[in-house]
Amino acid sequence: MCSANENNGTTSPAALSENPSDYGSNLKILDCNDQIKELQTIIRDKNTTRSDFKFYADRLIRLVIEESLNQLPYSDCSVITPTGAIYDGLRYRSGNCGVSIIRSGEAMEQGLRDCCRSIRIGKILVESDAETHVAKVVYARFPDDIARRQVLLMYPIMATGNTVIQAVSVLKDHGVKENSIILSNLFCTPIAARMVVTAFPDLKILTSELHPVAPNHFGQKYFGTD
């Protein structure tokens, strides 16, 4: 796990741990190395150009997607090689799909398509009420048989957990089992982690970093609307 050492001039919530083991076995963090730490640093740097931001964000997205795919169920299989030998290997079980939370989650769609040809991707739009600030789902489009699928839910920045909680709730309303959902995330705060694992203890979460300060500029910078 990469160490959290950013200082935004405020006091972080001391009561919430940055140790992933405090949030249960379903919260997984990419093994930290210098490459991942550099990608996180470039994404957080206010001086990074949009072109560089998107390039390095796509690299981190690809790493998170690849590891998320490792959380899916596999089946044993055997194939015959060009030399006639039998090779015992693995293949994905059928019935996987992606769901992106609009809009920042759409940044992760291409990374999933680059790894899984022709995978079906649904969408969820969650908005906050202007007066109450309560998050609510205003649009959802899924494959008709999503209740029978393993779902990779894509949302890069999880600051409070409210948006993800609404998205998971609507997936469950459509018959998706909680333990069939894997949240693919780039940056997660301890507050969000606690909120989500408390609400959905069987949900799997895969992130690159657990840190009290989330790079909330991600969506605007990635899509060039900052």
N, C-alpha and C positions, 0 to 999 in steps of 0.2 A: 504494500500500500504506500502511495506517495504521501509524504508528510505535508500537513496543511500549515503553511507559514505565511499566508498573505495577511496583511494588516490594513484594514480600511479606515483605521482611526477610531473605530468603535469597539466596544466590548462584545466579544462573541458570547453566545449563550453557554455559560460554563456548565450548566446542569446537563447538557446534552453531550454525549461522548462522540469522539471521532474514531473510536475503535469499532470496526465493522462487526466484530463478534458480539457486541452488545445489542445488536439488532436481529440476531437470529441467523440461522444457517442459510436462509433464503436470500440474504443480501450478500452479493459477491462483488468484489472489486478487482479490476484488472491488476495482475502482478505488476508492480511499478518497476520501470527501468528508465534509463536516461532518455530514451526516445520518447516515451510517453510523457515524461516530465517536461521535455522541450515542447511537445505539441501543446500541452496544457498552458505553458508559459506564453507561447505565441498567441494563443487564443485569448488569454487574459490581458495581454499587453495593449494598452490604449493606442499605441503608435503603430500597430500592425495595420497594413493596408488591407482593403477589402479583398483584393486578389490573393494576397498571402493568407489572409484569414480563412477564406473559403478552401484554399488548397490544403492547408494544414488541418482544418476542421474535418474535411473529407477523409484525411488519413486517420484521424482519431475515430471518426465514425466507423470506418472500415474495421478497425481493430475491435471496437465494441460489438459490432454486428457479428464478426467472426466468432468471438467468444460467446455471444448470445446463442449462436447456432449450436455450440457445444452443449447447451443446456437442453436441447430438444431430444426426444427419444429416438434411438436408433434400433435397427434390427440386424441380426447376423445374416450374412449372405455369402455365397460362394460364386466366383466368376472363373471363366476359363481365359487364360492369358493367350496372347498371340503365339506363344511357344507350346501351347497345349497343356500347360500346368494349371492346377486348380489353386486359386488364391482365396483364402477365407478372409472376408472383410466385413464392412458395415455399410448400411445405407439408411437414409432418413426414412422413418415411417411416413406414410402418406398422410396428407391433411394438415399442412402447415400454411399459415398466411401471415401477412403483416397488417398492422393497423397504425396509422400515423395520427397524432394529435395535431390538428391544424393550428398555427402555421409552421412553427419551428420544427415539429416532427417530420414535416415533409422534406426537410434537409437530409433525413436519414434514408429516404426511400431508395435513392439510387444505389447507396451502399448495399442495401438488401438485395436489390435486383442484380447487382454485380456478382453477388454470391449465389443467388438462387434464380435461375432462369425461369421466366414466366410465372413467378409467384404472384398470387393475388394479394392486392393491398386495399384495405378499407380505410375509411377516414372518420374522424370524430372532431367536431368543433365545439370547444368549451369556451364560454364567455362569462365574464363577471358582470353582475347587475350593477348599473351605474350608481344606484343609491345604496343598496345593501352590501355590495361587493361580494355577494355569494356566487360561487361558480355554478354554472348549470350548462347542461348539454343542449345545444340548439340545432345540431345536425349530426347525423350518423348514417354511414352507408357501409354495409358489410356484405361479404359473400353470403348467399342464402343459407349455406350449410355451416356457418361459422360455429355453431354450437358443437360440432363434431371435430373442430380443428384445434391445433396448437397455435396460439396467437403470440406473435412478437409485437408488443405495443411499443411504439417509438416516440420518445419525447426527450430531447437533449438536455434541458435544464429543469431541474426539479428544486424549486426554492422553498415552497410551502407544502407541497403535496396535494393541495386542493384540486387542481386540474386533473391529476392522475386518479385521485379517488373518484371523481365524477366519471371519468372515462372507464375505469374498471367496473364501476357500478352499472353502466349501460351495457358493457359487454356481458356481465352476469345476467342482466335483464334479458339478453338475447340468448341465454342458455349456455354461455361459455363457462366452463368450470374454472374456479379460481386457480387451481394448480395447473391449468393448461395455459396460463398467461405468463409471459416473460417480458418484463419491462426493460427495454434497451435504453440506457440513459448515459449521458456524458458526464454531467456534473450534478451532484446531489448534496443538499445540506443535511446536517443531523436532524433539524426540525422536520424536514420533509420525510426523511427515512423513518423517523419515529411515527409520524402520522400514518404513513402508508403501511408499514409492517403491523401496526396496531389494528388498522382497519381490515387488512387482508393478510393474515399471517401465512397463508398458503401461496401467495403470489411470489414469484421469483423476480429479483431485481439484479440487473447487471449494470454497473457503472464504472467509470474510470477514476472517480475521485469523490471522497466524502469530505466536504469542506464547508465551514460556516458561511462563506461568502460565495454566492453563485454568480457567474458571469451573465447577468440578465440581459446584456446587450446582444446576446448570441444571435437571436432571430433577425433583428434589424440589421446587424452587420453582415450576416450570411446572405440575406436577400437584397442587400443594398438599399434599405429603407431608413437607415440611420441619418 
